[in-house]
Amino acid sequence: MSIARVGVVGSGIMGSGIAEVAAKTGHEVVLRSRKQETADDMVNRLEKSLARAVDKGRMEAADRDATLARVSATSSIADLADCDLVIESVVEDLSVKKDLFNELDRAVKPEAIIATNTSTLPVVDLAVETSRPDKVCGVHFFNPAPAMSLVEVVRPLTASDATIESVRAFATACGKTPVEVKDRAGFVVNALLFPYLNNAVRMLENGTASAGDIDAAMQGGCNFPMGPLALLDLVGLDTSLAILDALYAEFRDPNYAAVPLLRRMVSAGQLGRKSGSGFYDYAKR
Ligand SMILES: NC(=O)c1ccc[n+]([C@@H]2O[C@H](COP(=O)([O-])OP(=O)(O)OC[C@H]3O[C@@H](n4cnc5c(N)ncnc54)[C@H](O)[C@@H]3O)[C@@H](O)[C@H]2O)c1
């Protein structure tokens, strides 16, 4: 199926980024958030982001206007009915996502694909919540979605070849490079990345070095664009903890057992950039 109209559910870091990518690459986009106000906020943020691109000479004013004209914002799931593809990108919580898949299945036309942007949760558990398990898969964008080139297309046992092909083609149409991955917690990237991030928190906790020095060491020593603690702040510590918990639940590998400091920071509401503080203080920056 060719994908022209895309629904994005969830107005957080990733929902906003995915909506921007899809709209910029010529797709009609319906943004759905639980409150109309937050859905409208997403459009306002998109307007600002596109205005910056025009100011910097990276986009023509006419393209900005055409992109914005393709985007609508709603709080009603029923407005997703005509979408060819709906991408769920809400909080990394299996029971919340299951309820949402159930609701989406009843609202969206039967031939539509429903995909999840989950980082780690079992995609098949969402597929079986619907009456169309063959039309459910993962489409895992990376943060920030407009800048990162990879999309992991996750194939649960139930997905049809046609679904996977359509979603691969959509990722390519978004200017991304798709890789196909089996439905295993963490897929490729997070399964390899998170033991490293978790061990960086362990180093900080046991006093090996300061946060700034751990990050500077990995940037300077491995040529990484950012250090592990700055990356955790970018991802969001609550999302990172949910990812580690899902990896540990699946594999029981101690490398995936979240370091206590990470869990305590989440309890304290120190979630990284989105809350203004994490391993670094963003309010003062
Ligand atoms: N942050 C990352 O780097 C990253 C990267 C790739 C994928 N993801 C995945 O994307 C998804 C969203 O993550 P995010 O970083 O955008 O999170 P976020 O915290 O920025 O946003 C979460 C969104 O979920 C909504 N939400 C919370 N509880 C809800 C509920 N009960 N019902 C419906 N909506 C609810 C919130 O209103 C918010 O819009 C997660 O599955 C996450 O694993 C995150």
The ligand as an ORCA input file, in Angstrom:
! r2SCAN-3c Opt
* xyz 0 1
  N      13.151      9.670     23.525
  C      13.800      8.968     22.604
  O      15.005      9.171     22.375
  C      13.076      7.922     21.808
  C      13.655      7.473     20.610
  C      12.957      6.517     19.826
  C      11.735      6.030     20.274
  N      11.216      6.491     21.457
  C       9.905      5.953     21.853
  O       8.924      6.902     21.471
  C       7.789      6.822     22.372
  C       7.520      8.202     22.938
  O       8.695      8.647     23.608
  P       9.039     10.219     23.793
  O      10.508     10.298     24.021
  O       8.403     11.016     22.713
  O       8.312     10.476     25.194
  P       7.757     11.838     25.828
  O       7.822     11.645     27.310
  O       8.421     13.026     25.219
  O       6.233     11.838     25.336
  C       5.324     10.846     25.728
  C       3.952     11.176     25.178
  O       3.029     10.170     25.669
  C       1.860     10.811     26.115
  N       1.225      9.993     27.141
  C       1.647      9.791     28.405
  N       0.780      8.984     29.057
  C      -0.179      8.664     28.164
  C      -1.366      7.879     28.231
  N      -1.708      7.257     29.370
  N      -2.129      7.773     27.103
  C      -1.775      8.400     25.948
  N      -0.682      9.186     25.851
  C       0.098      9.305     26.932
  C       2.348     12.146     26.676
  O       1.290     13.074     26.754
  C       3.392     12.525     25.641
  O       2.760     13.141     24.530
  C       8.160      5.759     23.418
  O       7.624      4.528     23.028
  C       9.691      5.736     23.345
  O      10.234      4.519     23.756
  C      11.831      7.436     22.220
*
